[in-house]
Amino acid sequence: MTASRSAQAFVVLPDPGRAGTLDELADGLRQLKVWAGSPSYDTIKDRINDAWRATGRPGGELARKATVADCFKAGRRRLNTDLVIAVVRALHPDVGYVTQWRQALRVIGGEAQASAQVRVQDTLPPDLAGFAGRDAELGRLRDALQLGDATVVVAIAGMAGVGKTRLAVHLGHLLIRDQPFDRVLFVNLRGFHLDPAQPPADPGAVLDGFLRLLGVPAQEIPFDLAARTAAFRARLAGRRTLVVLDNAASADQLRPLLADTPGCVMLVTSRRSVADLHPAIQLTVDVFSAADAEQFLTRSAPDIPVGPDSGAMARIARRCGYLPLALGLLAGHIRSTPGWTLTDHADRLDERHRDRRLDTGVRLAFDRSYQHLAPHQQRVLRLAALHRGQDLDPYAAAALAATDLATVRSALDDLCRHHLVQRAGPGRYTFHDLIGV
């Protein structure tokens, strides 16, 4: 038995449906090459070109050895679907098997395209009016940032809805107020979005956006990820820069985006610990303490009469599980129900809890806020949630709701006050992951 036949005997025909990334598809292609007896790239190229000539393809469009070899390499940002299918057909011309590869390329190619759709900003999102709590965390973070010209990476981790983004954005605004930065960069990395149409952002796409904001012409942006990282760091050299990398999926997603230039402050948020990046400070954020939760409610919904139960505020905070997202939603509802006391709100929450109508603080708070909206506001909220981008403007919301722009602008502003929608930037709105899907 020849060496190639011996290798083939130990390789199972790869299943492209198991691949989840372009690298895994390329690995499957390499396995298929071994399975087929490890023909040379020249042989594969000749088989492809023979088939293409038979279909009348002109000579200028025939495959070259280098482009065929590239299909098998890891680290690709995109694949030539037509060529990959031709490679598969040259190695195993079974129609059903080729169809499996075509479907895998369609799925993964669509995810790669979606991951490349990234919105970067050169400003921070608006700060939260009436920010409350987190005094100890803010003090610790600000102390850690008194490091002169060193590069500082601060990683803020915690569960969904605990307020990591709000804390990072608020800290960023405080830092800008204390000592303005030359540049500010912000991106939502979509690490844990529930919508499969919003996969984690590709680091290469993020760097492409950052480099454009930093003045690099599109034609000068390198294709290779490592080269983009080097170009990004070079552009930050000599500048005092604040970079906020929000909602990261993993250390692998973050690593190419981290600068090592003096004077750069990087704030990272994630539901997972990224301690292997060795940040200057790693902060895990928990739900509010009882005292912070009551302070948050007091600032978010001021001048609301307590009613007969002096412990009503504490009951409300407890029913929301002390989760900042739930407290913010409920505070919006409280502000919009004139005539109700805090005791009324606490009693209503207890009633719904006893009836087991909703079993989490977020769902409970969302339901209370949603039910109090005017019908047109409910409609705008429901239909805006169908938008597949990571944020939207009033024009998109008006198109989805089939209503006039003024009505939609007013509704979006009201939804912000209810904490059902968040401002992503000037004239743009977004949903928290737990609300929008």
Buried (B, 14 or more C-beta within 10 A) or exposed (E): EEEEEEBBEEBEEBEBEEBEBBBBBBBBBBBBBBBBBBBEBEBBBBBBBEBBEEEEBEEEEBBEBEBBBBBBEEEBBEBBEEBBBBBBBBBBEEEEBBEBBBEBBEBBBEBBEBBBBBBBBBEBBBBBEEBBBBEEBBEBBEEBBEEEEEBBBBBBBBBBBBBBBBBBBBBBBBBBEEEEBEBBBBBBBBBBBEBEEBBBBBBBBBBBBBBBBBEBEEEEBBEEBEEBBBBBBBBBEEBBBBBBBBBBBBBEBBEBBBBEBBBBBBBBBBBBBBEEBEBBBBBBBEBBEEEBBBBBBBBBBEEBEEBEBEEBBBBBBBBBBBBBBBBBBBBBBBBBBEEBBBBBBBBBBBEBBEEEEBEBBBBBBBBBBBEBBEEBBBBBBEBBBEBEEBBBBBEBBBBBBEBEEEBBBBBBEBBBBBBBBBBBBEEBBBBBBBBBE
